[in-house]
Amino acid sequence: MISPLRRVLVTVPFALLALGTVTGCGGEGTDTSCSINSCTVTFDRGVDASASILGVKAELVGVKGDQVTLNVAGQTVTVPVNGEEQAEGFNVSVQSVTQDNVVVKISQGGGG
């Protein structure tokens, strides 16, 4: 018979592994770095770039001047460089725009 403490010690790592899978990130034309409630995504410009992060899809739609248009969880949002907007319960901020890529931070907690 397994003691309750031993059962917890065996179960917790598997629960954390499952949580890590849910919050995992990755995509096409992107480089991602995620924690439990936020991801920094570097989108390549000039390609169809998208990432699956925090359980939703984030896509780079376009860049015009210092305005970046993204689709996050099905909602299109335009965010200025160094600015922040909300989309479907996520805070979306644009950290930088270069000729080659766009760096965006997406975190849980927006007003949706």
N, C-alpha and C positions, 0 to 999 in steps of 0.2 A: 504494500500500500504506500502511495506517495504522500508525503506530508504537505499541508497547505503552503508552507513557505517554499518548499522545493518546487511545487507546481507553479507558483508565481515566478520563481527564478527561471524556470524553463519557458513559461509562456511569454514573459515580457520581451525577450529578444525577438521572438517571432512577430509580436504586435508592432514593435518598432520597425522591423523589416517591412511589414505591410504598409506602415505609415510612410516610410521612405519611398516605397513604390508609388503611392498615391501622389506624393508631392514631387515626384521625379520630373525631369524636364529634358527636352531635346527637340530637334526639328531639322528642317531643311534650310540651308542657307543661313544658319544661325550658330552662335556659340552661346551656351547658357550656363549660368551659375546660380543654383537655387539653395535656399534655406527652407525651413519649415513653412514660413508664411510670405516669402518674397523671392523673386527671381530677377537677375540682371540678364538681359538678352541683348546680344550684339547681332543686329540684322545686317546681312550683306546687302548692299544697294545694287540695283540692276538685275536682280533675280527675284523669283517668287519666293520670298523668305517668310517662313512661319515656324512657330514653336508650340509645342504642347507643354504648358506649364500650369502648375497649381490646379490641375484638372480641367483647364480650358485651353482653347486655341488662341494664340496671339499672332497676328499677321501685320507685316509692314505693307500699307496700302500705297503710300507715296510721301514725298518730301517736296515742299515748295518754300524756298527761302529758309526761314527758321521755324517753319510749321511742319510737324510730322503727323501724318494721318495713319492711324492704326485701327485694326479691328480686334477687339478683345471680347471674347465670349459672345460674339455675334453683334456687338455694338461698336459702331464706328465713332472714333473720338479723334479730335485734332488737338495736339499738345505743342506748345511752343518749347524751344530749347530752354532748359533750366526751369520749365514750368511743370505744373501737375494738374491733371484732370481725373475725374472718376468715371468708371465704366463698369456696369454690372457687378458692383460690390468690390471693385479693385481700384486702388490708387495707381495711376499711370504717370510716370515722370520721364521726361527725355533728358538724359544726362549729356549727350553730345551727338553732333552730326558732322561727319566728314564726307569727303568725296566717295569713300569706299564703304562706310558703314554708319549705322545709327545705333546708339546704345540707349536702352530703355530699361527702367526699373519698374516692375509690376509687383504690387503687394496687396495682400488681402486687407480688407477693412474699409473700403470706400462705401459711399452711400447708395450705390446701385441704382 
